[in-house]
Amino acid sequence: MADLSLFIRRLTKRFGRFTAVESIDLEVRQGEIMALLGPSGCGKTTTLRMVAGLERPTEGEIRFGDRTFVSVAGRIELPPEKRHVGMVFQSYALWPHMTVFENIAYPLKLRGVKKAELRERVARVLALINLGALTDKTIPQLSGGQQQRVALARALVYEPSLMLFDEPFSNLDSQLRGQMRLELKMLRRKVNMTGLFVTHDQIEALSMADRVAIMKDGHIEQVGAPQEVYKEPRTRFVRDFLGRVVTLNGLVEQRGGDIAVKLGENGPSLAVASALPRGIVSGDRVELSIRPEFVTLLGEQDAGRPNSVQATVEDLLFTGERFEARMRVGADSILFDLPPDRGWREGQAVSLCLPAESVSLWPEEGKRV
């Protein structure tokens, strides 16, 4: 079987003086879903559109298996219809006057597929995503989730070698987004799919992709498995973009092989299991970071526990399943979730434990090392 991996090399796209994507390299392995994750304007959708053939690169090349989609240096540019790529758009791009069957069958009609085979393939994909009962419905008669499944079925029906997803769930409410994530996850067990999935939603990227490429300002900041980029971010941007983080400032204290961070002049010293960042030595100011889920709320009986800090509740927001609290720890302000089953009040003192093995150190923001 031919290798059906997607290779992107030195890919660049400029719009006049603005560089949307700058010399990125990326490989999406056969059978893998790669998420392009980042804020609006980072270049992720432009990258996807260049793979689809909807944008022309300024520089670089894109290959899928042994086929060259585009090579600027080699003056090769395969038109979109020759790339055998399926694409699910953010806006669904369905024809409202057509039935579900007609929308899904349309790509096969364009390719001249005979009626008997067309009906068989449409029926197969309808069954695959549980849309058989809606065959004769028109698009306005469907819910948002059903329309999204029709768009997915239309992309799958001609059995493309590569699937491209352009923020496909962004128009759905939070409950439907969760449902569609599960449905696409289950679909992957039935279909061998190589895909590129563009999203600005961290939950979508981390829960659905085999690997995640985090983008910023046209560059790729980090590529790795979801747990890797979440737990071991290489840059401050990746750390802060992938969920919430508790950050405290302090001074490095190094005694032999042991490392600690002293919080403020009269604050506690917290042990740290990770190594010092490059260029940081004892006495330097650093940021101590930890994901909130690794922080433990201590009871009164645990006061004074090692690696604990005192915090004062400054603001509370009740969200139903939790209290969102802004707390003061020395000179720093942090966000932390409190359980809903206690009578929290503003001004209340609490104790938090920051396990040494879950803490990471970063140079103070703005410091060059």
Secondary structure, DSSP 8 states (H G I E B T S, - for coil): -----EEEEEEEEEETTEEEEEEEEEEE-TT-EEEEE--TTSSHHHHHHHHHTSS--SEEEEEETTEEEEETTTTEE--GGGS-EEEE-TT----TTSBHHHHHHHHHHHTT--HHHHHHHHHHHHHHTT-GGGTT-BGGGS-HHHHHHHHHHHHHTT--SEEEEESTTTTS-HHHHHHHHHHHHHHHHHS---EEEEES-HHHHHHH-SEEEEEETTEEEEEE-HHHHHHS-SSHHHHHHSS--EEEEEEEEEETTEEEEE-SSSS-EEEE-S---TT--TT-EEEEEE-GGG-EEE-GGGTT-TTEEEEEEEEEEE-SS-EEEEEEETTEEEEEEE-TTS---TT-EEEEE--GGG-EEEE-TT---
